[in-house]
Amino acid sequence: MSRLMIIVGSVRPGRIGLPIATWVRDSVAARGDFEIDWVDLAELGLPFMDEPSHPRLRTYTHQHTLDWSARVDAADAILLVTPEYNHSYSPALKNAFDFLMQEWWRKPVAFVSYGGVSGGSRGVVAFEPVILQLGMVRVGAAVEIPFAGRLVVDGVFTPEQKEIDILEKLLDETASLVEPLRPLKNRRPAAQLG
Ligand SMILES: Cc1cc2nc3c(=O)[nH]c(=O)nc-3n(C[C@H](O)[C@H](O)[C@H](O)COP(=O)(O)O)c2cc1C
């Protein structure tokens, strides 16, 4: 079974990212075709990127980086549940990505975004150069949830039908990319390590 890492991209107290990501996790689990690695960045507690060397060298000096590296290595695909902050991405998410390099190479990456009127899509667009630089392959289907706060009541997110339908498409597409991309994992050419 392929391993899907679900990353909760917001870390602030009272975040709606957690209930939204919980819905995503439960929906993935109900399908039964992915093993889930649940990464709540608030729980993971990575500091601001504190490695002395460029991540391309993989000469990590901190246990938190070694653990994070092994965890991302083990993932076959990544699903980001992410807010939009000031028309851009969550800094906690960017920080977690900056710790590593090779580990992200040629992994499918899918987005569930949320926010106000734009459904978090500006945050996703701002993150695209990051995933491109890291050699990831973006899943086309994307769940975008406008005014997501209205769908969270007492800490529980209740999706509308369109979100349910698009999440299924997103997961189908993610699943279809895992096997074709698997032979390319961890094979970033040296010339592109800069
Ligand atoms: C610092 C900050 C900046 C925000 N900027 C935007 C924004 O540019 N566009 C938007 O639609 N919503 C914006 N919002 C509203 C968020 O979409 C909303 O607060 C959402 O709940 C944030 O996700 P979180 O609760 O998981 O942190 C912003 C919220 C915060 C806290």
The ligand as a Tripos MOL2 file, in Angstrom:
@<TRIPOS>MOLECULE
LIG
   31    33     1     0     0
SMALL
NO_CHARGES

@<TRIPOS>ATOM
      1 C1         -1.9800   36.2640    9.4090 C.3       1 LIG1
      2 C2         -3.2150   35.9550    8.6100 C.ar      1 LIG1
      3 C3         -3.3090   36.3610    7.3140 C.ar      1 LIG1
      4 C4         -4.4400   36.0510    6.5420 C.ar      1 LIG1
      5 N1         -4.4770   36.4000    5.2320 N.ar      1 LIG1
      6 C5         -5.4900   35.9620    4.4630 C.ar      1 LIG1
      7 C6         -5.4770   36.1990    3.0740 C.ar      1 LIG1
      8 O1         -4.5810   36.7960    2.5220 O.2       1 LIG1
      9 N2         -6.5120   35.7260    2.3420 N.ar      1 LIG1
     10 C7         -7.5430   35.0260    2.9070 C.ar      1 LIG1
     11 O2         -8.4380   34.5890    2.2080 O.2       1 LIG1
     12 N3         -7.5990   34.8070    4.2300 N.ar      1 LIG1
     13 C8         -6.5870   35.2680    5.0230 C.ar      1 LIG1
     14 N4         -6.6000   35.0380    6.3640 N.ar      1 LIG1
     15 C9         -7.7890   34.4390    6.9350 C.3       1 LIG1
     16 C10        -7.5830   32.9450    7.0000 C.3       1 LIG1
     17 O3         -7.9640   32.3400    5.8080 O.3       1 LIG1
     18 C11        -8.3830   32.3550    8.1330 C.3       1 LIG1
     19 O4         -8.0460   33.0390    9.3310 O.3       1 LIG1
     20 C12        -8.0810   30.8990    8.3250 C.3       1 LIG1
     21 O5         -8.8130   30.4490    9.4370 O.3       1 LIG1
     22 C13        -6.5840   30.6700    8.5550 C.3       1 LIG1
     23 O6         -6.2970   29.2980    8.6860 O.3       1 LIG1
     24 P1         -5.9390   28.6520   10.1010 P.3       1 LIG1
     25 O7         -7.1280   28.9290   10.9980 O.co2     1 LIG1
     26 O8         -5.7730   27.1930    9.8230 O.co2     1 LIG1
     27 O9         -4.6920   29.3070   10.5820 O.co2     1 LIG1
     28 C14        -5.5010   35.3560    7.1320 C.ar      1 LIG1
     29 C15        -5.4060   34.9630    8.4750 C.ar      1 LIG1
     30 C16        -4.2700   35.2470    9.1980 C.ar      1 LIG1
     31 C17        -4.1800   34.7780   10.6250 C.3       1 LIG1
@<TRIPOS>BOND
     1     1     2 1
     2     2     3 ar
     3     2    30 ar
     4     3     4 ar
     5     4     5 ar
     6     4    28 ar
     7     5     6 ar
     8     6     7 ar
     9     6    13 1
    10     7     8 2
    11     7     9 ar
    12     9    10 ar
    13    10    11 2
    14    10    12 ar
    15    12    13 ar
    16    13    14 ar
    17    14    15 1
    18    14    28 ar
    19    15    16 1
    20    16    17 1
    21    16    18 1
    22    18    19 1
    23    18    20 1
    24    20    21 1
    25    20    22 1
    26    22    23 1
    27    23    24 1
    28    24    25 2
    29    24    26 1
    30    24    27 1
    31    28    29 ar
    32    29    30 ar
    33    30    31 1
@<TRIPOS>SUBSTRUCTURE
     1 LIG1         1 GROUP 0 **** ****
